[in-house]
Amino acid sequence: MFPKNAWYVAAAAHELGRAILKRTIAEEQLILYRTEAGNPVAMLDICPHRHAPLSLGRLVGDNIECGYHGITFDCSGKCIRIPGESKILERFAATTFPAIERWGFIWIWLGEKKPDDAVLPQPFKWQTEPGWCPMDGYVHVNGNYQLLVDNLLDLSHEAFAHRNTIGNDAVADTPAVTTVKDGTIEVFRFMKNCSPPKLFVKVAGFDSNIDRYQKITYYPPCFVAIEVWAAPTGTEDKRLKWWVLNALTPETARSTHYFWGVPRGFKQDDRALTEALKAGVYRTFDEDKAIIEQQQVILDRVPLEKRSVFTPADQAPTRARQMVAEMLAQR
C-alpha cells in the first residue's frame, strides 16, 4: 500500500528529545527518541517477547526498557537484558529503522534496501541555509497522502479555494507546463502582470500588479517543493521570495502527517512578519484540509478511478500516482 524503500519525515527535529515519541508512519507503529548524544532512533513499537508496546516502557540511558517484563533493548534493537536470564539469543531483538536528522526534520527509512541519502528532496536544505529564515509546522489531515500530492501538483485550485490568502485568477487562467525528468515532476507557471494575492500584499507590501513565478517539483513518493517569487510587474525587485516545502507522510490509508516548511529569503529578522506569515500559511492549509477531508469521505464510497472528467491540469497528479504505483511494483 505504501512504498517502503523511501525516506519519510517522521517528526520535526524540535519534537524529538529524551522522551519516547509515538508515531504511526505508513501504518507502522513506531517509537522515536534521541540518544544521550542527540542521535535519532526509530524502533517498531512492539516488544518481541509478548508484543507489548515499547511506548509503555521507559528510556534507560540510550536503551528502551519494556514496561511489561523489563526486557531491555539498545538503540540498535539488540536485547541486552532479560531479568532473571543470563543467556540472550541473538535473534531476540526489537526492529529498528534507519533514522537521520537533516534540515530541521527527522527522516526514517522503512524498507529493506539500503537507504540512499541522495534521494532526499534537496530543496528542503533551504530550511537551514544562511540568508534564509526558516519556518515549519504540522497539520494532521484525515485524508490519503496522495490526495494532498494531487492538491499541490494542481495549484489551479488556488484561485477558488484560497481567494482570501494566496489565490487569484491568474493561477487558474495561466496554463502550466509539466515536465517529467530524473524521476521527478515539474509544473511551472509564470504569471505576468497579475494582481497580488492578499497574503502577498500583507507580507511584502505590494501596491501594484506583480509578475509571479511558481515552480512545483514532486519527489516520489510524498514530497512537493514549490519555489515562489514575486516582483512588481516589469522589474527585478523580487521582494517576495520563498519556498513551500511539503512532506506528506502517510499515517494510514486515510490519514496523513503534513509536515511543512516555508523558508523565506527576505526580511529574515522580522519576527512579526514570521508570525503573520505563519498564521497565513495555517489559514491556507486549513482551507485545503477542509476540502480534502470531505473528499476522502466521498472516496470511501466512490473510488477516484470511476471519474469521467479530466482536465489538462490532471497531467501531473496522474503521473505522480503512476510513479508511486511503479515504486510499489518494485518492492
KEPAGU-250206 format. One record per residue (C-alpha): residue in one letter; x, y, z negated. Coordinates in pm, whole numbers, plus 50000, padded with zeros to 5 digits. Each point is the difference from the previous one (the first is absolute). Layout:
KEPAGU-250206
aXYZ ...
This chain:
KEPAGU-250206
m500005000050000 f502915023549925 p503505000150155 k502344989049722 n503355005050172 a499735037649965 w500685027649751 y497155014249793 v499995029649765 a499094985649660 a500265031549789 a501265035449986 a503445000249839 h498755021149707 e497374973649917 l502584973749918 g501754998749666 r500704977649702 a496464986749983 i498224973150198 l497985014450290 k497314977350148 r499225004250370 t498344978850268 i501735002150339 a498654980750300 e497944979149756 e503124990149805 q499695008949632 l503355014649894 i501785015649708 l502555027850046 y502525015149761 r503495014649979 t503034983549849 e501965018849735 a502305011250283 g496995014450184 n499704974150278 p496484990550115 v498724964549949 a496964984150168 m498674966749876 l496894979150055 d497665004649704 i499904962749926 c501944980149745 p500904966750169 h499294981349675 r496215003249954 h499305028050249 a499405026249736 p500535035950125 l503485012749920 s498485034749974 l498704989549657 g503584994849885 r502735024949916 l503375012350114 v502964987149801 g502985018750142 d499844993150372 n497984968249948 i496294991349993 e498724980249705 c496684982850072 g497375010149747 y498544964849985 h502884976949900 g503005023549990 i501684984950305 t502445026050130 f501195008250353 d502805023050108 c499515026150272 s500994974950270 g497184976849884 k502334974649838 c498634984549681 i502455007449718 r498024988949696 i497344974449906 p499345000949626 g500914966349847 e501744987550317 s503734998050066 k499874988350361 i498415021250274 l499454986150349 e501215022450283 r496674997750181 f498245015249698 a500045035850127 a497705029650053 t499535013350352 t501725033150076 f500085022550305 p502685023550134 a499395035549877 i501885032050078 e499625036749914 r500245023750295 w498805035650068 g497905002349683 f498154967050048 i500384963649890 w499964976550298 i499474962349980 w500374971650248 l497544971249963 g501184976950279 e502414971050017 k502255015750263 k502965020649886 p498885036249953 d501295025050253 d500585035749877 a500225011550362 v496234996450046 l499165024449720 p498135029950152 q502755026050020 p497835031749983 f499394992449633 k503565012749944 w498655035750018 q498724995349645 t503595002149876 e501825020550265 p501605033349895 g497975030050110 w496684981849971 c497555002649711 p498634965349917 m496444993149898 d498264966749954 g496784984949876 y497754969749997 v496434992150102 h498204966949951 v497704992150292 n497344972950010 g500684991950363 n502334978150204 y503385015850065 q499584997050377 l497035023749985 l502385026049857 v502534992850276 d497205004550256 n499065032749833 l503525014450014 l500734989350357 d496855017250128 l500135034649847 s497315013550228 h497764994449695 e501705030149835 a497735023150197 f496954985249830 a500914982949671 h502515026849894 r498495033250112 n500615014949657 t503674989749973 i502234990550296 g497524996450287 n499085021850295 d498534993650345 a503444999750166 v500864966249848 a497004983550165 d500155019950325 t503754995050067 p500714966050161 a502634979449822 v502934982650167 t500514964849864 t503324981750040 v501034965349880 k503754996349954 d502534981849780 g497294982449803 t498225032549910 i497105020450137 e500215037550055 v497005022850049 f500865035950097 r497985032150028 f501155035750057 m497125024049943 k500735034450146 n498325032249897 c497514984449759 s498465013649684 p501854990049681 p498214975549768 k498975013349660 l502754981649813 f502635013850241 v498785035549932 k500064994349625 v503544985949976 a501775018350286 g498065032650032 f499154997950372 d497905029750113 s499934992350374 n499744970350232 i502734973749980 d501854974150205 r499634967149812 y502304969750041 q498904965649883 k501854967150054 i498714968249836 t502244969349975 y498754965849890 y502384974749846 p498354965949961 p498414987249801 c498815029549791 f502045032150028 v499055031950182 a502235030950007 i498635032650140 e502365028550094 v498275033949997 w501065035450069 a498145031750089 a501085034650119 p498185031450108 t499124995150365 g502915005550236 t502645003049725 e502644977649846 d499015010249647 k499254965449858 r498745013649672 l498234967149930 k502034968150026 w499264967449819 w499704962450026 v496984980049892 l501334965949891 n497464972349953 a500724965949845 l496774980250026 t500764970149781 p497344972950012 e498694990249659 t497334975450117 a498124994350324 r497755029549914 s502115022949785 t503165020450049 h502685017549796 y500475032850187 f503415014549908 w500765032950168 g502665026750023 v499925034950152 p503535014549998 r500085035450138 g502785020450153 f498875034749892 k499585018549670 q501704971049823 d500135017249660 d496415012749993 r498334979149728 a496635017050041 l500074990750368 t500844963949911 e496954997849773 a497735016650257 l501264977150275 k499624969249781 a496395009349925 g499395004750373 v501534966350083 y497814982549745 r496895017350138 t500954988150348 f500594964149888 d496755000149803 e498205009250322 d501584969750171 k499324977549701 a496295008249997 i499614989550364 i502274969549995 e498434984749689 q496565002150159 q501454986750327 q501304969849806 v496504993249861 i498644998450356 l502914978850122 d499254974649727 r496804993550198 v500925009250359 p503564992050118 l501865027350190 e500504975550288 k496285002350080 r500185036850098 s499315009350362 v501175036250005 f503645009350056 t501735033350061 p503485008950131 a501035008149641 d499514963249909 q503174990850190 a502405004649706 p497844983449729 t499314970450228 r503694995150077 a500865002749629 r497594971849919 q501594979250275 m503445005849844 v498774987549663 a498434969550167 e503364992650163 m501765002849664 l497524975649846 a500524975550286 q503765000049941 r499954992249629 
